[in-house]
């Protein structure tokens, strides 16, 4: 007689084995209809799962995060089912859940077209309406290999054959379609109502470029249509804000094949870069950081001592000279330890904070490169704090407060906090990891912040707080980090003399606020859709003459603005003023100044805002006062 404990604290007893579906039905018809899966003693299972002993049970519905993931996973199977009905010769491979949706890879004799996608989506809707039961069954590995081989599904057979012998294989069937999967899945295809296929892309079998190129169909799926509509609208807005398109339109930067994953900054883009860098440099100065600079290339032996060669080698660019191996630095931390080591340090010197706009390079796969968001060469607002164990907590708390202020100044007010704990592949003792993880937990608790845990996602040398911000259309970007490292300073011989006159190893805090400068600028471009606040705008004002006789006055206005520290330029082209206004509106400049006879005679300027508001004529003093006030509001 199993006793079932429910999330609200109540219990239900049953005379014999009971399924998750039956438990839901015993609670209420509404819950039975809404059930997508169950959670038994914390493990996700199908609604058909039978329970024959006392257990903690929760019914998973579309309101639960796990429910949405199950919907998406089941919709991936629905996609594969539809493809097989329409294209029987297609072979299915894998179809996982990804952020906001799913994909499925197929092998087929020709490329899928947009018309094919429309037909597949229509077929998916038909299969959904059939409300086919989704049933799980288990069979021995070799029998499963034989089954899929007999169906001509060589990829599935290969996947199953790679599973260790003796393991039971879990399969899911809906109608005459059967697929390999751990599950769980929705109880029937009728639960899958809100989905859309997005695009087709290429993908190598098992991610290896030596293998066959497959076709990957991406889709999105949601519990409610209004959620999907909001997501699609966000994608539409994101496309308008794409930093690569705006980078070209606003003449900020470009990339080209001769330098994959690297950036050519144009004058306007470099002005934007400098606004960000100089702001961060002031943050360093005002918060006790000493700026340093370490070499770009360091000997292999150093990277072996830090553990990077063993744990990060595949992402490093390497070179050699005079029979010595070197790596172009993928991160700045070892260089900062070597700077720290030059001199005897006392506990009175700690915490010692170093900051560097460090140029790093990582050998990212070409398929992963994406504009400024994923590059091979980047600059970090990198910093390392050398401190005692007792100083970890106050340093972490102070850093979080500083990061929040920086994000606010850049226009981001919604920050998400996550603690990533020890990974399987790591250096250092469990005792050190325990201390480091507890310090980070305590720091966020002291800051009165809500946070989540990411088990196993820490760096190989220490756990970390990940700081993610939400942009103007609700997307989440992980930028900042605070990592506690008990291992690397000792590996490189870092020491300080304590109050007891003995030598101790400092703790190293790896911290970044904006992370990669390139990526952060990409985020800023998309957050503001290129319409930067005045203090960040590469060009703050343009002065336009109406006719040739106003050109000299326009140039004098620009000169005065620049002497006062503002970024202005003149447009003296022989074009109609309406044409100039339209063109500079596309450049998203904060202010447009028009000068004609009236303005020249009165030593004034006619001012238009980026939003198209006509502020009328004003003196240059009044206009610069407005600029100063707006810039200082940052």
C-alpha positions in Angstrom: 0.0 0.0 0.0 2.1 2.9 -1.2 1.8 6.2 0.7 2.2 9.1 -1.6 3.4 12.4 -0.2 2.4 15.5 -2.2 4.1 18.9 -2.5 1.5 20.6 -0.3 2.4 18.3 2.6 -0.7 16.1 2.3 -0.6 12.3 1.7 -2.6 9.8 -0.2 -2.6 6.0 0.3 -3.4 3.5 -2.5 -4.3 -0.2 -2.2 -1.6 -1.2 -4.7 0.8 0.1 -7.3 -0.3 3.3 -8.8 0.7 5.4 -11.8 1.5 9.1 -11.8 -1.6 9.7 -14.0 -3.8 7.9 -11.5 -2.4 10.0 -8.6 -3.3 13.1 -10.6 -6.8 11.9 -11.3 -7.3 11.2 -7.6 -6.5 14.8 -6.8 -8.8 16.3 -9.5 -9.9 16.0 -13.1 -8.3 19.3 -14.0 -4.9 18.2 -12.8 -5.3 14.9 -14.6 -5.9 16.7 -17.9 -3.0 19.1 -17.3 -0.5 16.4 -16.3 2.5 16.2 -18.6 4.8 14.1 -16.4 5.6 13.4 -12.8 8.4 13.9 -10.4 9.0 10.9 -8.1 11.5 11.4 -5.3 12.9 14.2 -7.4 13.2 12.2 -10.6 11.2 13.1 -13.7 9.1 10.3 -15.0 6.2 9.7 -17.5 2.6 9.8 -16.3 2.5 6.1 -17.0 5.2 5.4 -14.5 4.1 2.9 -11.8 4.9 3.5 -8.1 4.8 0.5 -5.7 6.4 2.0 -2.6 6.1 5.1 -0.4 7.3 8.2 -2.4 7.3 11.9 -2.7 5.3 12.7 -5.9 4.6 16.0 -7.8 2.5 16.3 -10.9 4.4 18.3 -13.6 2.2 20.6 -15.7 2.9 23.3 -18.3 3.3 25.8 -15.4 6.5 24.1 -14.3 9.9 24.8 -15.9 10.3 21.0 -16.4 6.9 20.9 -18.1 8.0 23.3 -20.8 11.2 21.3 -21.4 9.2 18.1 -21.7 6.8 19.8 -24.2 9.8 20.9 -26.3 11.4 17.5 -26.2 8.2 15.8 -27.2 7.8 18.3 -30.0 11.2 17.3 -31.4 9.8 13.8 -31.6 6.7 15.2 -33.3 9.0 16.9 -35.9 10.8 13.6 -36.6 7.5 11.7 -36.9 6.2 14.3 -39.4 9.4 14.2 -41.4 9.3 10.4 -41.6 5.6 10.5 -42.8 6.4 13.0 -45.5 9.9 11.8 -46.4 10.1 8.1 -45.6 13.7 7.9 -47.0 15.0 10.5 -44.5 17.0 9.1 -41.5 16.6 10.5 -38.0 19.6 11.1 -35.8 19.3 13.2 -32.6 16.8 15.9 -31.5 17.5 17.6 -28.2 15.9 20.5 -26.4 17.8 23.9 -26.6 17.1 27.3 -25.2 13.6 28.4 -26.3 13.0 25.3 -28.5 14.5 22.2 -30.0 16.2 20.9 -33.1 16.4 17.5 -34.9 19.1 16.4 -37.3 18.2 14.4 -40.5 20.0 12.7 -43.3 18.2 13.2 -46.6 19.2 13.0 -50.2 18.4 16.7 -50.9 18.2 20.0 -49.0 14.9 20.8 -47.3 13.3 23.9 -48.7 11.1 26.5 -47.0 8.1 24.8 -48.7 9.2 21.6 -47.0 9.3 23.2 -43.6 5.7 24.5 -44.1 4.5 21.0 -45.1 6.3 19.5 -42.1 4.8 21.9 -39.7 1.3 21.2 -41.2 1.9 17.5 -40.8 3.0 18.0 -37.2 -0.3 19.7 -36.5 -2.2 16.8 -38.0 -0.3 14.3 -35.9 -1.0 16.4 -32.8 -4.8 16.3 -33.6 -4.7 12.5 -33.8 -3.9 12.6 -30.1 -1.7 9.5 -30.3 -0.7 7.9 -27.0 3.0 8.1 -26.4 4.2 4.8 -24.9 7.6 3.9 -23.4 9.1 0.5 -23.6 12.5 -0.9 -22.7 14.5 -3.5 -24.6 18.1 -5.0 -24.6 20.7 -3.0 -26.4 21.4 -5.5 -29.2 17.7 -6.0 -29.8 17.3 -2.3 -30.2 20.2 -2.1 -32.6 18.6 -4.9 -34.7 15.3 -3.1 -34.6 16.6 0.2 -35.9 18.9 -1.5 -38.4 15.8 -3.3 -39.8 14.1 0.0 -40.2 17.0 1.4 -42.2 17.9 3.9 -39.4 21.7 3.4 -39.4 22.4 6.5 -37.3 20.1 5.4 -34.5 21.6 1.9 -34.7 25.1 3.5 -34.4 24.1 5.6 -31.4 22.6 2.6 -29.6 25.6 0.4 -30.5 27.8 2.9 -28.7 25.9 2.4 -25.4 27.7 0.0 -23.1 26.6 -3.6 -23.5 24.0 -4.8 -20.9 22.3 -1.4 -20.5 18.5 -1.4 -21.1 17.4 0.9 -24.0 14.5 3.2 -23.5 12.3 3.7 -26.6 9.2 5.8 -27.2 6.4 5.1 -29.7 3.6 7.2 -31.0 1.5 5.6 -33.7 3.9 3.8 -36.1 6.8 6.1 -35.2 9.4 4.9 -32.7 12.4 6.7 -31.4 15.3 6.2 -28.9 15.0 8.5 -25.9 15.5 8.5 -22.1 12.3 10.6 -21.7 10.1 11.5 -20.1 7.5 12.6 -22.7 4.0 13.9 -22.8 1.3 11.2 -22.5 -0.1 11.9 -26.0 0.6 14.0 -29.0 -2.5 16.0 -28.4 -0.6 17.9 -25.7 1.6 19.5 -28.3 -0.3 22.4 -29.7 1.9 25.5 -29.8 5.0 25.2 -32.0 6.7 26.7 -35.1 9.6 25.5 -37.3 12.2 28.3 -37.7 14.9 27.4 -40.1 17.2 24.7 -41.5 21.0 24.7 -41.0 23.9 22.3 -41.6 25.4 20.1 -38.9 28.0 17.4 -39.1 27.2 14.0 -37.8 28.5 13.7 -34.2 29.9 17.3 -34.6 32.9 16.0 -36.6 33.7 17.8 -39.9 35.0 14.5 -41.3 31.5 13.1 -41.1 28.5 13.6 -43.3 26.7 17.0 -43.3 23.2 16.5 -41.9 20.3 18.9 -42.0 19.3 20.5 -38.7 15.7 21.7 -38.4 15.2 24.2 -35.6 11.8 24.8 -34.0 10.3 26.5 -31.0 7.5 25.2 -28.8 5.5 26.8 -25.9 2.8 25.9 -23.5 0.7 29.0 -24.5 0.2 30.7 -27.9 0.7 34.1 -26.3 4.1 33.1 -25.0 5.1 32.0 -28.5 3.8 35.1 -30.0 5.8 37.2 -27.6 8.9 35.2 -28.3 8.5 35.6 -32.1 8.0 39.3 -31.7 11.2 39.4 -29.6 13.0 37.6 -32.4 11.7 40.1 -34.9 12.9 43.0 -32.7 16.2 41.2 -32.1 16.8 41.0 -35.9 16.2 44.8 -36.2 18.8 45.3 -33.4 21.4 42.8 -34.7 24.7 44.4 -33.8 26.3 43.1 -37.1 23.7 45.0 -39.2 23.9 48.1 -37.0 27.7 47.9 -37.0 27.6 48.4 -40.7 24.8 50.9 -40.8 26.5 53.1 -38.1 30.0 52.5 -39.5 31.3 51.1 -36.2 33.2 47.9 -37.1 33.5 45.1 -39.6 34.9 41.5 -39.8 36.2 39.7 -42.8 37.6 36.3 -43.8 41.2 37.3 -43.6 40.9 37.6 -39.8 38.2 35.1 -38.7 36.8 35.8 -35.2 38.7 39.2 -35.0 37.4 42.8 -35.3 38.3 45.8 -37.5 37.2 48.8 -35.4 36.3 51.9 -37.5 36.8 55.5 -36.0 33.2 55.7 -34.7 33.4 52.2 -33.2 36.7 53.0 -31.6 35.2 56.1 -30.0 32.5 53.9 -28.5 35.1 51.5 -27.3 37.0 54.3 -25.6 33.9 55.6 -23.8 33.5 52.1 -22.3 37.2 51.6 -21.5 37.7 55.0 -20.0 34.6 54.6 -17.8 35.9 51.3 -16.6 39.4 52.8 -16.0 37.7 55.3 -13.7 36.0 52.4 -11.9 39.4 50.8 -11.4 40.9 54.1 -10.1 38.1 54.9 -7.7 37.9 51.4 -6.2 41.5 50.7 -5.3 42.7 48.9 -8.4 46.2 49.3 -9.8 46.3 48.9 -13.5 49.0 46.5 -14.9 50.0 45.0 -18.2 51.3 41.5 -18.8 52.8 39.9 -21.9 50.7 38.3 -24.6 52.9 35.2 -25.1 54.1 33.0 -22.2 56.1 29.8 -22.1 54.3 26.4 -22.1 55.9 25.5 -18.8 53.9 28.3 -17.1 50.6 27.1 -18.5 51.5 23.6 -17.3 52.1 24.8 -13.8 48.7 26.7 -13.7 46.8 23.7 -15.1 45.7 25.4 -18.3 47.8 23.2 -20.6 46.1 20.1 -19.2 42.6 21.6 -18.9 42.3 24.3 -21.6 44.8 23.3 -24.3 42.3 22.8 -27.1 41.2 26.5 -26.8 44.7 27.9 -26.8 46.7 29.3 -29.8 50.2 27.9 -29.6 53.5 28.8 -31.3 57.2 28.0 -31.0 60.5 29.7 -31.3 64.1 28.4 -30.7 62.8 25.0 -29.6 60.5 26.4 -27.0 56.7 26.2 -27.0 54.6 29.2 -26.1 50.9 30.0 -25.9 49.2 33.2 -26.7 47.4 33.9 -23.4 43.7 32.9 -23.3 43.4 34.6 -19.9 45.3 37.1 -17.8 45.5 35.5 -14.4 49.0 33.9 -14.6 50.6 37.1 -15.7 49.1 38.9 -12.7 50.5 36.3 -10.3 54.0 36.8 -11.8 53.6 40.6 -11.3 52.5 39.9 -7.7 55.5 37.7 -7.1 58.0 40.5 -7.9 58.6 41.7 -4.4 57.9 40.6 -0.8 54.3 41.0 0.1 52.9 41.5 3.6 49.5 40.9 5.0 49.3 44.7 5.3 49.4 44.9 1.5 46.3 42.8 1.1 43.8 43.0 -0.4 45.9 43.9 -3.5 43.8 44.6 -6.5 45.2 44.5 -10.0 43.2 45.4 -13.1 44.1 45.0 -16.8 42.4 45.6 -20.2 44.0 42.3 -21.2 44.0 41.2 -24.8 43.3 37.4 -24.9 42.9 34.9 -27.7 41.0 31.6 -27.7 40.8 29.1 -30.6 37.0 29.0 -30.8 35.5 26.7 -33.5 34.7 28.6 -36.7 31.1 27.5 -36.5 30.7 29.1 -33.1 31.9 32.6 -34.1 29.1 35.2 -34.1 29.9 38.9 -34.7 31.2 40.6 -31.5 29.4 38.0 -29.3 31.8 35.1 -29.9 35.3 36.0 -31.2 38.8 34.6 -31.1 40.5 37.8 -30.0 39.0 39.9 -27.2 39.9 42.3 -24.4 38.7 41.8 -20.9 38.1 44.3 -18.1 40.0 41.8 -16.1 41.0 42.0 -12.5 42.5 39.9 -9.8 42.4 40.5 -6.1 45.0 38.9 -3.8 43.7 38.5 -0.3 43.5 36.5 2.9 40.8 33.9 3.5 39.2 36.4 5.9 39.0 39.0 3.2 37.1 36.9 0.6 33.7 37.7 2.0 34.0 41.5 2.2 35.7 41.7 -1.2 32.9 39.6 -2.8 30.2 41.7 -1.2 31.9 45.0 -2.3 32.4 43.7 -5.8 28.8 42.8 -6.2 27.7 46.3 -5.2 30.2 47.8 -7.6 29.0 45.6 -10.5 25.4 46.6 -9.8 26.4 50.3 -10.1 28.3 49.8 -13.3 25.4 47.9 -14.9 23.0 50.7 -13.9 25.2 53.3 -15.4 25.2 51.4 -18.7 21.4 51.2 -18.5 20.9 47.6 -17.2 18.8 47.3 -14.0 17.8 43.7 -14.1 20.6 41.3 -12.9 20.5 37.6 -12.5 22.8 35.8 -10.1 24.0 32.2 -10.3 26.7 30.2 -8.4 28.6 27.6 -10.5 30.1 24.9 -8.3 32.9 22.4 -8.7 33.2 20.6 -12.1 34.3 17.0 -12.5 37.6 18.2 -14.2 39.3 20.4 -11.6 42.4 21.1 -9.6 42.6 21.7 -5.9 41.4 19.8 -2.8 37.8 19.2 -1.9 38.4 21.2 1.3 39.5 24.2 -0.7 36.5 24.0 -3.0 34.2 23.7 0.0 35.6 26.9 1.5 35.4 28.7 -1.8 31.8 27.7 -2.5 30.6 28.6 1.0 32.2 32.1 0.7 30.3 32.8 -2.5 27.0 31.6 -1.1 27.5 33.7 2.0 28.4 36.8 -0.1 25.2 36.7 -2.1 23.2 36.0 1.0 24.8 39.0 2.8 23.9 41.1 -0.3 20.3 40.0 0.2 20.1 38.6 -3.4 18.2 35.8 -4.9 20.4 33.3 -6.8 20.4 29.9 -8.3 22.9 27.1 -8.4 24.6 25.6 -11.4 26.2 22.4 -10.2 29.4 21.3 -11.9 29.7 24.5 -14.0 32.5 26.2 -12.1 36.0 26.9 -13.7 38.5 24.1 -13.3 40.4 26.2 -10.7 37.4 27.5 -8.6 33.7 28.1 -8.2 32.2 31.4 -9.4 29.3 33.8 -9.2 28.0 34.5 -12.7 26.3 37.9 -13.1 23.9 38.1 -16.0 22.0 41.1 -17.2 18.7 41.5 -19.1 18.7 43.7 -22.2 16.1 46.0 -23.6 14.1 43.2 -25.1 14.4 40.7 -22.2 17.3 38.6 -23.4 19.8 37.4 -20.8 23.6 37.9 -21.2 26.1 36.5 -18.8 28.9 39.1 -18.4 30.4 39.5 -15.0 32.1 36.9 -12.8 33.7 36.5 -9.4 35.8 33.3 -9.0 37.5 32.1 -5.8 40.8 30.4 -6.5 42.8 28.6 -3.8 45.0 26.7 -6.2 46.7 28.8 -8.9 48.6 31.3 -6.5 50.3 28.3 -4.8 51.1 26.6 -8.1 53.0 29.7 -9.1 54.6 30.3 -5.7 52.7 33.4 -4.6 53.2 34.2 -0.9 52.7 36.9 1.7 54.2 37.3 5.1 51.5 37.1 7.8 51.2 38.7 11.1 52.8 35.7 12.6 55.9 36.3 10.4 55.3 33.0 8.6 54.8 32.7 4.8 51.2 32.1 3.6 49.6 31.6 0.2 47.1 34.3 -0.8 43.7 33.5 -2.2 43.1 34.9 -5.7 39.8 36.3 -6.7 39.3 36.4 -10.5 36.7 39.1 -11.3 35.3 40.8 -14.4 32.4 43.2 -14.6 31.7 43.6 -18.3 33.8 40.6 -19.4 34.8 40.8 -23.0 34.8 44.4 -24.3 33.8 43.2 -27.8 30.9 41.2 -26.5 29.7 43.9 -24.1 29.8 46.5 -26.9 27.7 44.1 -29.0 25.2 43.9 -26.2 25.1 47.7 -25.8 24.5 48.1 -29.6 21.5 45.7 -29.4 20.2 46.9 -26.0 20.0 50.5 -27.4 19.3 49.5 -31.0 22.2 51.8 -31.9 20.6 54.8 -30.3 23.2 55.2 -27.5 22.7 57.6 -24.6 24.6 60.9 -25.0 27.7 59.9 -23.0 28.3 56.8 -25.0 27.3 58.1 -28.5 30.4 58.1 -30.8 29.1 61.3 -32.3 26.9 63.4 -30.1 25.8 66.1 -32.6 26.0 67.0 -36.2 25.8 70.6 -37.4 24.2 71.1 -40.9 24.2 74.2 -43.0 21.3 75.1 -45.2 23.3 76.8 -47.9 27.0 77.4 -48.7 27.0 80.8 -47.1 26.3 79.2 -43.7 29.2 76.7 -43.9 31.8 78.8 -42.1 29.4 79.4 -39.2 28.6 75.7 -39.0 32.3 74.9 -38.8 32.7 77.5 -36.0 29.9 75.9 -34.0 31.5 72.5 -34.4 34.9 73.9 -33.3 33.3 75.5 -30.1 31.5 72.2 -29.3 34.7 70.2 -29.6 36.7 72.7 -27.5 34.2 72.1 -24.7 34.8 68.4 -25.0 31.7 67.3 -27.0 31.9 65.0 -30.0 30.5 66.9 -33.0 31.0 67.0 -36.8 29.8 69.3 -39.6 27.8 68.2 -42.6 28.5 70.8 -45.3 27.4 68.8 -48.3 25.5 70.6 -51.1 22.3 68.6 -50.3 18.8 69.7 -49.2 18.5 70.0 -45.5 15.6 67.5 -45.4 17.9 64.9 -47.0 20.6 65.5 -44.4 18.1 65.3 -41.6 16.8 62.0 -42.9 20.3 60.6 -43.3 21.5 61.6 -39.9 18.3 60.2 -38.3 19.3 56.8 -39.7 22.7 57.3 -37.9 20.8 57.7 -34.6 22.7 60.8 -33.5 21.4 62.3 -30.3 21.2 65.8 -31.7 21.0 67.5 -35.1 21.8 71.2 -35.3 20.6 73.3 -38.3 22.1 76.7 -39.1 20.7 79.2 -41.6 20.5 82.9 -41.9 18.4 83.4 -38.7 20.7 81.3 -36.6 23.9 82.8 -38.0 22.7 86.4 -37.4 21.6 85.6 -33.8 24.6 83.3 -33.0 22.2 80.4 -32.3 21.4 76.9 -33.5 18.1 75.2 -34.3 18.1 71.9 -32.4 16.4 68.6 -33.3 16.5 65.6 -31.0 17.0 62.0 -32.1 13.3 61.3 -31.6 12.4 64.0 -34.1 11.4 66.7 -31.6 12.1 70.2 -32.7 13.4 72.2 -29.8 13.7 75.4 -31.8 16.5 77.9 -31.8 18.8 78.3 -28.7 22.1 79.8 -27.9 25.1 77.6 -28.0 25.6 78.2 -24.2 22.0 76.9 -23.6 22.6 73.9 -25.9 25.9 72.9 -24.2 24.3 73.3 -20.8 21.7 70.8 -22.0 24.4 68.4 -23.2 26.3 68.7 -19.9 23.2 68.0 -17.9 22.3 65.0 -20.0 25.8 63.5 -20.0 26.1 63.9 -16.3 22.8 62.1 -15.7 24.7 58.8 -16.6 
